[in-house]
Amino acid sequence: RHYSRVPLGFEVSRVLADGGFGHARARRADEQEEMAQMQPTSMAMAVPVAVAAPTAGRSPEEMVSLFGGLDGIEVAVRSDQHDSEGTYQFLSQVFQQQSTLMNPFGIATATRGSFSIKSTAEGNPEIATLCVATGDRFRGDMAAAIVLPDNTVLAQWSRSSRPTMISSGETDLPVSVFGAPYGKMQTSKWGMGHSYVDASGKGVRPRSHGCFQCKTYWCIASFCLFFPTCSIASIAIICCVMPGVPGLYDLKTTPNGPSVGLLKLWQQGGDISESSKIKLEIAPGTDAQTRTAAALAALFMIADIFIDPPKGGNHGGGGAPHAAEMDR
């Protein structure tokens, strides 16, 4: 497999897995049954990113046949590279790079990881691996790829910075499949509304249920039970029940059109550690192209969550939400 060097101008010490995608699947057997755990990467100057050249004899239709025949997928990620050795390791990362508005203490947050993409079919077979890397979680630069079991790069996308409410960034991320152009990942100018859009302009976007979430109902129940139970039931709900309740997103091809599937998002964590999981369930009767688009939109969303900046709080009962949770 050949690679062309394309400088994207963002800081990544090693892209995805030791400079390429070949080691993405070199994980211990016990880790395949758990959430893949990230290892920290050291910061370096801007380096070019390896981009797979067009693969002879491979067609984008292979991706449609892979994802188009699935009823759903699930992916679990964990962003906790700073707490593996306690608070001291985190403090040792402070003032390791230039301070910015988004990162005033100069915390080094370069990170990368590879995570199993599993089918929701019986047995949860692994169908591919999602590889994600960033040089600065605050800046939000991203290099991501979907790697097949034979270590072939199926699809990849990248950006140099994340758009937010107070800073500009890239909202359109071209996608390549076997090295050939294939639509784009897209967000709003505030980094919300993750979606995949094909070359014809058609796409799939997860849209939150808003206030009509199971978490909302449990929160109301917690409030109502605070005084009658001397806060005991409220604490039990917030600490034990709500972390296991997913956020719900309808997959839409048009804002007011029918849903083509349901995306469930679990997020749990505190301080600078967070575990996240998505489960995509496609509606029966959905065509293969739409199933593939829905899978790409879901994978883009979980990849962006993985490189989200460290934040305090616990997603079970509070804390700063990810942009995906703010999207309404």
VOTORMI-722229 format. One record per residue (C-alpha): x, y, z. Coordinates in steps of 0.5 Angstrom, whole numbers, padded with zeros to 4 digits, always signed. Layout:
N
XYZ;...
This chain:
328
+0000+0000+0000;+0003+0007-0002;+0002+0013+0002;+0002+0021-0001;+0005+0026+0004;+0000+0032+0005;+0001+0037+0010;-0005+0039+0014;-0001+0044+0019;-0003+0041+0025;+0001+0038+0031;+0001+0030+0031;+0007+0027+0034;+0004+0020+0031;-0002+0020+0026;-0007+0014+0029;-0002+0008+0030;+0006+0010+0030;+0005+0014+0024;+0000+0010+0020;-0005+0005+0020;-0002-0002+0020;-0002-0002+0028;-0009+0000+0029;-0011-0007+0030;-0005-0009+0035;-0009-0010+0041;-0009-0015+0047;-0014-0020+0047;-0017-0018+0053;-0018-0010+0051;-0022-0013+0045;-0028-0014+0050;-0027-0007+0054;-0027+0000+0052;-0020+0001+0048;-0016+0005+0053;-0012+0011+0050;-0004+0012+0051;-0001+0019+0051;+0003+0022+0045;+0008+0027+0046;+0007+0033+0043;+0012+0035+0036;+0012+0040+0031;+0007+0040+0025;+0008+0034+0021;+0005+0031+0015;-0001+0026+0015;+0000+0020+0011;-0006+0019+0007;-0008+0013+0003;-0007+0013-0005;-0012+0010-0009;-0012+0003-0008;-0012-0001-0015;-0018-0006-0016;-0022-0003-0009;-0029+0001-0010;-0033+0005-0006;-0038+0000-0007;-0035-0004-0002;-0036+0000+0004;-0044+0000+0002;-0044-0007+0002;-0040-0007+0009;-0045-0002+0012;-0051-0003+0008;-0052-0010+0010;-0052-0008+0017;-0058-0007+0022;-0053-0003+0027;-0047-0001+0029;-0044+0000+0036;-0037+0004+0038;-0034+0005+0045;-0029+0010+0047;-0025+0013+0053;-0021+0019+0054;-0017+0019+0060;-0010+0019+0058;-0009+0024+0064;-0011+0020+0070;-0008+0013+0069;-0003+0015+0074;-0007+0020+0078;-0007+0028+0079;+0000+0028+0079;+0001+0026+0071;-0004+0031+0069;-0001+0037+0073;+0006+0035+0069;+0002+0036+0063;+0001+0044+0065;+0005+0049+0061;+0008+0044+0056;+0005+0048+0050;+0004+0055+0049;-0002+0058+0052;-0009+0060+0048;-0016+0063+0049;-0018+0055+0049;-0012+0053+0053;-0010+0058+0058;-0006+0053+0062;-0002+0050+0056;-0004+0043+0058;-0001+0038+0053;-0007+0034+0050;-0004+0030+0044;-0008+0023+0044;-0010+0018+0039;-0014+0011+0040;-0016+0005+0036;-0023+0003+0037;-0027-0003+0035;-0033-0002+0030;-0038-0008+0032;-0044-0010+0029;-0051-0010+0033;-0052-0017+0030;-0052-0023+0035;-0045-0024+0038;-0043-0017+0036;-0038-0019+0031;-0032-0014+0030;-0033-0011+0022;-0027-0005+0022;-0023-0001+0027;-0024+0007+0028;-0017+0010+0029;-0017+0017+0031;-0012+0022+0033;-0011+0029+0035;-0005+0034+0037;-0009+0038+0041;-0016+0037+0044;-0017+0044+0046;-0016+0046+0038;-0019+0040+0036;-0015+0038+0030;-0017+0031+0028;-0014+0025+0023;-0019+0019+0023;-0020+0013+0019;-0024+0007+0018;-0019+0001+0018;-0021-0006+0015;-0019-0013+0019;-0014-0014+0013;-0011-0007+0015;-0013-0003+0009;-0015+0004+0010;-0023+0004+0008;-0024+0011+0009;-0021+0017+0012;-0022+0025+0014;-0019+0030+0017;-0019+0037+0020;-0014+0043+0023;-0018+0046+0028;-0025+0045+0031;-0031+0051+0030;-0034+0053+0036;-0038+0059+0039;-0032+0063+0040;-0027+0061+0035;-0027+0059+0027;-0025+0052+0024;-0027+0047+0019;-0034+0045+0018;-0033+0041+0012;-0029+0035+0012;-0028+0031+0005;-0028+0024+0006;-0024+0019+0002;-0026+0012+0001;-0020+0007-0002;-0016+0014-0003;-0022+0017-0008;-0026+0023-0006;-0033+0020-0003;-0037+0026+0000;-0036+0030+0006;-0037+0030+0014;-0040+0036+0016;-0042+0041+0022;-0045+0047+0024;-0040+0054+0024;-0041+0052+0032;-0038+0045+0031;-0045+0042+0032;-0050+0038+0028;-0045+0032+0026;-0047+0029+0019;-0045+0026+0013;-0047+0029+0006;-0045+0025-0001;-0043+0028-0007;-0050+0029-0009;-0052+0034-0003;-0056+0028+0001;-0054+0026+0008;-0056+0024+0014;-0056+0028+0021;-0057+0025+0028;-0062+0030+0031;-0063+0030+0039;-0070+0029+0042;-0068+0035+0046;-0072+0036+0052;-0076+0029+0051;-0070+0025+0053;-0071+0019+0058;-0065+0023+0062;-0070+0029+0063;-0076+0025+0066;-0071+0022+0071;-0068+0029+0073;-0076+0031+0074;-0077+0025+0078;-0070+0026+0082;-0073+0033+0084;-0080+0031+0086;-0077+0026+0091;-0072+0030+0094;-0076+0032+0100;-0080+0026+0101;-0074+0022+0101;-0069+0027+0105;-0065+0027+0098;-0064+0019+0098;-0068+0017+0092;-0065+0024+0089;-0058+0022+0090;-0059+0014+0088;-0062+0017+0081;-0057+0022+0079;-0051+0017+0081;-0054+0010+0080;-0059+0011+0074;-0058+0017+0070;-0051+0015+0068;-0054+0009+0065;-0059+0012+0061;-0057+0014+0054;-0058+0021+0050;-0063+0019+0044;-0062+0022+0037;-0066+0021+0031;-0063+0020+0024;-0066+0025+0019;-0064+0025+0012;-0069+0032+0012;-0070+0036+0018;-0078+0034+0018;-0077+0028+0014;-0078+0021+0017;-0073+0018+0022;-0068+0013+0018;-0066+0010+0025;-0064+0011+0032;-0057+0013+0035;-0056+0012+0043;-0051+0016+0046;-0048+0014+0053;-0043+0019+0057;-0040+0018+0063;-0034+0021+0067;-0032+0027+0071;-0026+0031+0071;-0021+0030+0065;-0024+0023+0064;-0030+0020+0060;-0032+0014+0057;-0037+0014+0051;-0041+0009+0047;-0046+0010+0041;-0051+0005+0039;-0054+0006+0032;-0060+0002+0030;-0062+0003+0023;-0070+0003+0021;-0072-0003+0017;-0073-0002+0010;-0068+0003+0010;-0063+0003+0003;-0056+0001+0003;-0054+0008+0001;-0057+0011+0007;-0055+0006+0012;-0048+0007+0010;-0049+0015+0011;-0052+0014+0018;-0046+0010+0020;-0041+0015+0017;-0045+0020+0021;-0045+0016+0027;-0037+0015+0027;-0036+0022+0026;-0040+0024+0032;-0036+0019+0036;-0029+0021+0034;-0031+0028+0035;-0033+0026+0042;-0027+0022+0043;-0022+0029+0042;-0027+0033+0046;-0023+0038+0051;-0022+0035+0058;-0028+0038+0062;-0031+0037+0069;-0037+0034+0072;-0041+0028+0071;-0045+0026+0065;-0050+0022+0069;-0052+0028+0073;-0049+0035+0070;-0042+0038+0068;-0041+0041+0061;-0044+0038+0056;-0041+0036+0049;-0043+0040+0043;-0047+0034+0041;-0051+0034+0047;-0053+0042+0046;-0055+0040+0039;-0063+0041+0038;
